[in-house]
Amino acid sequence: MKGARAATATRLLLLFVFTVGVAAALSAQLFNTQWSSSLADALPNEVSDLQRSYLENQQPNAQQLLLGFESQQYEDTEILNVVQQQLSILLRAESVIQLAEMTNPEAVLSFYQQQAGRLATQRDRQMLASGDYEALITNAQKTLQSPAPVLTSLQQDPLLLTQRFIQQLPDLMPGYESHGGLYTRTSQSTHQVLVPLRIAGDALSVNQSGRSVQVINDFTAKVSAQLPNIKVYRSGLLFHSDAAAKQAKQEMTWFGGLSLLLVLALLLWVFRSAQQLLYTLFLLGVSAATGLLITLLFSTQPHVLMLVFATSFIGLCIDYVIHGFIARSHGEKAWSALKPALWLSGLTTVVGYVLLLLLPLPLLQQLGIFMATALLTAITLVVVTLPWLPEPKEPAPRWQQFCLGMTKLYRQMRHKTTTHWLSVMALATLGLLVWSFTANDNVRLLASSPESLLQQENHLRETTDFYFQPDVLLVAGETRQDALERTASLRSIEGSVSLYHYVVPVSEQQQLLQDQQNLFNSQVGEDYLQWLGIGQPIRASESPEHPLQNQFLYPMEAGWMSVVRLKQPFSADDIKEKPGRLEHFNPIEHASDALTEYRHSMQLWLIALLLVSLPILALFLRSQQGHKQRVQAAWQVVCVMTLSVSTALLLAQLIQPLNLFHCIGAMFVLVLSIDYGVFCAGRLERQHALQAIYLSAFTTMVAFGALSFSATPAIAAFGVIVLIGVFMSALFSPLIIESPDS
Amino acid sequence: MMRLLVATVFFMVSAVTSAEDDNSLKALSALEKQSEPLPLSLDFHQKKQLSGLPRPLVSSGQLDISTDEIVWTTEQPQQQQLIINRQGIFEQGSEGSVSGSDTIAQLLLAILQQDKAVLKQQFRLSVEEGCVMMVPKGDALASVIEKIHSCGANSVELVELFEQNGNTTRIELSKR
C-alpha cells in the first residue's frame, strides 16, 4: 500500500516536473520569439525582395478611410460648413482620428516655386537641348501676356519652364477643390464633399476599430441630422474589419455559445462527471505547450496563421480522451484493447503531419512540427497518465443502449460484399470529385462584407476617379535618385503615375540648368533677359523632399524602391520585367496565387497521407491475423477515409468553389477518419468503439460544424467540410468488419 | 446671467452672419449691374506687375465674349489668339489646351461673363470701394490668388488680379 502510494507520488512529481519544465521553457522561448503576422511572411518563398518591401510598406498600422457626403438639394458650401463644424468637434474629442490630407496644393505649389527653373516638361527639355531657343522664348512671352497667373519666380525661371511643368502634372484628385483637408466637387448638379481620415491607433485592435467606427458613425449621423436626406458613403478597410468583427462576435455568441453548451451537456450526461473535462483541459494545455515549444525551437519566425491551421489538434485531443475514458470505464481488458489502436491511429497521423515537412512552405512545415509533437505528447500522456486516474464511471446507460443498438444494426447490414461496395463507393466518389473539381482561390471570395458597405465603396470608387488599380510596377535603385532615374523609362505607360511625373532626378535637373545657361549666354537669351529687365537667372538649390514622395518612394533593406501606380489594368506588353530591378506586382493576385500554392500542397498532402496510411495500417492493424485479413482491414479504413473526405469536398463545392480552407477542413476529417477506422478495425469491442466514436463525432460536428453557418466564406468552408466529413466518417466506419479477436 | 451671455453671443453671431450675407447680397447686386448682354466685344489693356521685374509687362488687344467662350486676341506686343472655354485655354493653331488650365479658364470665363452662380461658389464676395471683391474659397485657388477686384458701375471696366506671390494683373476694359 505504502509502495503504491510512493510510486504514485513519484509519477505525479515527474509529471509536475515535466509540465513545469515545458511551461518555463515555453515562457523563455516566447519571450525571444518574433511572431510573423503579415501576409507577406505567409507567402511562399519566391516572393521577391522588391515585392516583400512593397507589401511591408503597404501595411502601416495607421488606417486610411474616406467619407463622402452627396446631395443635389444642398450647395457644396452648405455641406462643407456643416461637415467642418461637426468634424472639428470629432477631431477635438478623438485624438486617434486625424484628417488625412491627400494632396496639399499649398505645399505642392510651394515645392515647385522653390524649384523654379530646375523642372521642365519633356518637350521643353528637348527644345532646349536641340537649341530651339526662339520658340521657347516666344512661348514664355505668350504666357506672360496671357491673363493667366504667373506661378513661379521669373528671376529663377525666366522661360517659365516650371510653370508649364506644373500645368501638365497628373491630378491625383481630378476636379476636386481642397478646403483645408476636405475636398468638394460639383458634377451634374450633384454636390460632393469628401472627408479623408486616418486612424492613428493600432489597426489590429478590434476594440479600437469598433470605437473609431462608432464615433465616425455618430459624426455622419449628426451631419445627416443637420442636412436631412444627404447621402453618406464610406470607404476603408476599417469599416469592413469592424463589420467582420461584429459578425464574428455575433457568430461566436450564438454558434459558439450554443454549441459549447450542447457539447458540455452531452459530455456530462455521458460521463456523469466533470473529471473527463478537466483531464481534457490538462492534456490540451500540456500537449499544445510542448508542440509550440518544439516549433519555436525549430522556426526562426513562426507565423500566427500556423495556430489557425492547428485548430484540428483540439478535436483530435478530445477524441483521444473520449476513447481513453470510455475504454477505461469498461475495465482493464477494454483499456488493453484500446492502447494498440490508439498508438496506431496516433502514429499514422503523426507520420502524416511529418510529411508536411517535405513541402516547401514554411507555414505548413511549422504546422507539421507542431502537430506531430503535440499529438505524440497527447497520445503518450493519455496512455501513461490515464491509468493513474480513478476508474471512471461507465457511460450513461441510455448512451450504451443506443450504441449497442447501432452495433447490432451495422452487424445486420454487413455482408460479404461490404468491402466491394465500400470500395466502389469510395472510388466512385473520388472519381466524381476529380471530374467535377472546381476551385477558386481568389482572396476576395474568402471574406464577406455587408452589401451596403460594398455599394458605398463602389460608388466612391466610380465617382471620385482617384483610386488606383492594385497592379503596380516596382523599380529598385541603390539610392533615391537611382530609383527615380530608372522610373523615367516607364513614364509613357498610359494611365501610369509615378514620382517621376512630379519631379525629375537631380542629374536631369543639372542638365536642364546647363542647357538654360547655354540659352541665356546666346544672343537671343541675352535679348530676352534685357526685355524682362533682369540679369542672369538665380539658380534654385537642390530639391527638398516632394510632398507626394511618401506615396511613391519607399525604403528597402538595401536601397530604394520607386512605385509606378496604374489607373488602368496592367498590360504585360507595357514592360519587360527584370527580376530584382523592375517587376510587375499585384498583391491581390499574388495572395490568390499563394493560396493556390498552399491548396495544391495540401491536396498533395491529403493524397500522400491516404497512400502512406494503407501500408502502415496493413502492417500493424490486426497484427495477429493473416496477411489477407490485414490488407482487407487496412483497405476498408482507407476506403472510409477516402469516402468521407471526397463526399465532403464534393458536396461543399456545390456551395462555393473549393479553396485552401476546405483543404484545412479535409485535413482534420482525414486524421479523424484514421482514428474512427482504426478503432473500428482494432481489437476493441465494437459497441465500446462506437460509444467513443459517436460521442467524438457528435461533439466535433456540433463544435466545428457550427462554423458552416458563418457569414465569412473562409470559415464556413472549413465548417462545411468538417460537418459533412465527420458525419460520413461516423456513418461508414462501423461498416468495417469487426476483428475476430475483439 | 448665463441666459444673458448666451443671448449676447447669439446676437453677435447673428449680426456677423447677417453682415456677411448682406455684403454678399450687395456684391451680387453689383455684379448684376456690371453684367451686360452677350455676345460682347471689348478692347483690353493689360498691365502685369511681376515680382522681381523692374517694370510692368504691358499688352493690349481685343476680347470677344460669348456664352461659351472668350476669344482673347493680343495685338501688342506679340500677336496671339487664345480661346478660353470651360475645357481650358487654347492657343489658336496649336493642338491642345494648356494642360491644367481648365480651372483658371472657367474662372476667367465666369468673371468676364459675370456668371454669378460660379463666382458665388468659388469666392467669398463683398463690395469694397465700388468694386466687387472676390476672395477664393478653395485651397488650390487660394494658394495662387489672393483676391480679384471687378470694378465698374454699369459694366466691367477694370479687373484686378492679386496673386499670393505679389504679382498683380490689371486689365482695363473698354467698349470697342
Boltz contact constraints between the chains, C-beta under 6 A:
constraints:
  - contact:
      token1: [A, 105]
      token2: [B, 139]
      max_distance: 6.0
  - contact:
      token1: [A, 105]
      token2: [B, 140]
      max_distance: 6.0
  - contact:
      token1: [A, 105]
      token2: [B, 143]
      max_distance: 6.0
  - contact:
      token1: [A, 106]
      token2: [B, 143]
      max_distance: 6.0
  - contact:
      token1: [A, 109]
      token2: [B, 143]
      max_distance: 6.0
  - contact:
      token1: [A, 141]
      token2: [B, 78]
      max_distance: 6.0
  - contact:
      token1: [A, 142]
      token2: [B, 80]
      max_distance: 6.0
  - contact:
      token1: [A, 144]
      token2: [B, 57]
      max_distance: 6.0
  - contact:
      token1: [A, 145]
      token2: [B, 59]
      max_distance: 6.0
  - contact:
      token1: [A, 145]
      token2: [B, 74]
      max_distance: 6.0
  - contact:
      token1: [A, 146]
      token2: [B, 82]
      max_distance: 6.0
  - contact:
      token1: [A, 147]
      token2: [B, 108]
      max_distance: 6.0
  - contact:
      token1: [A, 148]
      token2: [B, 104]
      max_distance: 6.0
  - contact:
      token1: [A, 149]
      token2: [B, 144]
      max_distance: 6.0
  - contact:
      token1: [A, 149]
      token2: [B, 163]
      max_distance: 6.0
  - contact:
      token1: [A, 150]
      token2: [B, 50]
      max_distance: 6.0
  - contact:
      token1: [A, 150]
      token2: [B, 167]
      max_distance: 6.0
  - contact:
      token1: [A, 154]
      token2: [B, 50]
      max_distance: 6.0
  - contact:
      token1: [A, 154]
      token2: [B, 52]
      max_distance: 6.0
  - contact:
      token1: [A, 155]
      token2: [B, 52]
      max_distance: 6.0
  - contact:
      token1: [A, 167]
      token2: [B, 98]
      max_distance: 6.0
  - contact:
      token1: [A, 167]
      token2: [B, 99]
      max_distance: 6.0
  - contact:
      token1: [A, 167]
      token2: [B, 100]
      max_distance: 6.0
  - contact:
      token1: [A, 168]
      token2: [B, 99]
      max_distance: 6.0
  - contact:
      token1: [A, 177]
      token2: [B, 138]
      max_distance: 6.0
  - contact:
      token1: [A, 177]
      token2: [B, 140]
      max_distance: 6.0
  - contact:
      token1: [A, 178]
      token2: [B, 139]
      max_distance: 6.0
  - contact:
      token1: [A, 178]
      token2: [B, 140]
      max_distance: 6.0
  - contact:
      token1: [A, 179]
      token2: [B, 139]
      max_distance: 6.0
  - contact:
      token1: [A, 532]
      token2: [B, 53]
      max_distance: 6.0
  - contact:
      token1: [A, 533]
      token2: [B, 53]
      max_distance: 6.0
  - contact:
      token1: [A, 533]
      token2: [B, 54]
      max_distance: 6.0
  - contact:
      token1: [A, 533]
      token2: [B, 55]
      max_distance: 6.0
